[in-house]
Amino acid sequence: MNFFSIAFLSALALATATRLWLTYRHVQHIQAHRAVVPSAFASDIALDAHQKAADYSGAKARLAMLHTVVDSSALLVLTIGGLLRLLNGWTEAWFTSEILQGTAFIVLFIVLTSAIDLPFSWYRTFNIETRFGFNRMTPSMWFADLAKTAALSAAFGLPLLLAVLWLMGKMGQWWWLYVWLVWVAFSAFMMAIYPAYIAPLFNRFAPMPESSLKTRIENLLAKCGFRSNGLFVMDGSKRSSHGNAYFTGFGKTKRIVFFDTLISRLTEGEIEAVLAHELGHFKLRHVIRRMLWTFGVSLVLLGALGYLKDEAWFYEGLGVAYPASNAMALLLFVLVVPVFTFLLQPLVAMYSRKHEFEADAYAARYSSARELIKALVKLYKDNASTLTPDPLHSAFYDSHPPASVRIARLQSLGGT
Ligand SMILES: [Zn+2]
C-alpha cells in the first residue's frame, strides 16, 4: 500500500458511490412521476404506456446498480486483492516468450471478466427485454452471437495485441507513439470493413426497394448534398423490436441503414425527419470531430502510460510487484483509468447533447420539426423510454437530451 493505493481506493469509492446514488435518484424520480403522464405528452401517450416505461427503466436501473457493485468489487479483487498477480503467475509457467505470456495473460483476463458480464447480458435479454415484450432472440441465437463475437475478437484482437506488446518491448521510450499509430490504422481499417464484411455476419442487409419512401429519401440526400453508397434495410426485428437508423463506414463505403422495425412503425415523413437528423450529424462534422477527439484522447492516454510504465509506485499501489511485464502495465492502466476519469462523464454527455440539439435543428431546416417530434414521440413510446428521467442522472449520463427538453426545443423551431 502506498499513496497511489489511497488515491485509487478513494477514486473508486467516490465513483461507485456517485454511480449508485445517481441511479437510485433516477429510480426514485421515475417512481414519483409514474402516476401521471407529463402534460406535454398526455395526448399521445397513454397512462399504461407511461407506466410500462417507468417499470422498464426501473428494471434496467436496478440491474445497472447490481452491475456497478459487481464491477467495483471485481476491480478490487483483481488489483489490490492480488488476482492479476495470480493469473500472471500461471501464464508465466506456460510460456517463456514475454509476448506470448503477456498475450495469454490478457486473454485469460478477458475470459474471466466476460464470465462476469455474460450473466448480466443474459438476464437483460431473457428477463428484462422479454418481460417488457422487446426481445426476439432465442437462446441459440444468443450463443451464436457470442461465438461469432469471440471468433472475431480473436481474429482481429490477437494480432493487434501481439503487435502492441511487441512495440512496447522493442521501440524504446517512444513505443507509445508507434502503438498509437497502429491503433489509429487499426480503427480506420475496422471502420472500413465493418459495413460490408462484419455487420452481415450478424444481420441481413437488403437494398431498400424502389418505393415512394426511397424517392423521398433520395430527394432529401440531394437537397443536403450527401452522397452514400446505398440505402439498406436491416432485419433488426430478428433480435429486438427496438427501432433505429444509422450510418456506417466512411468515404466510399458509407451506407445508410434503417432497421426494419423503424420502417414499419414510422410514416414516410417521420422516417425522412429521422434521417435528416442523422444527416445533420454528418454534415455538421459531429462524426469526424468525435473520431478526432477519440484519437486525441487515446494519444494522451498512451503518453501517460508511457510515463507510468516505468514508475514503481504505479504497480505497487495496485498490488503488483515492480518490475512487471508490459502486458501487466497495459492491463492495469486500462482497468484504472476509467476510475479516475469517471467525473469527466458529464462533460462528454454534455458535448453529445449539444450535437443532438444541432442535428435536430438541421432536421428542422431540411426536413420538418413537426415530423421529427411525431417520430420521437412514437420512438419514446415504442422503446418504453422514460419521459421523466432524474435531471441530475440525465445531466451526468445521457447522450440525448430528455424528451421534454428536446421536443420543446423542436417546437420553438417551428414544429407544433
Ligand atoms: Zn442524434
Boltz pocket constraint, residues with backbone or C-beta under 6 A from the ligand:
constraints:
  - pocket:
      binder: B
      contacts: [[A, 277], [A, 278], [A, 281], [A, 355], [A, 356], [A, 359]]
      max_distance: 6.0
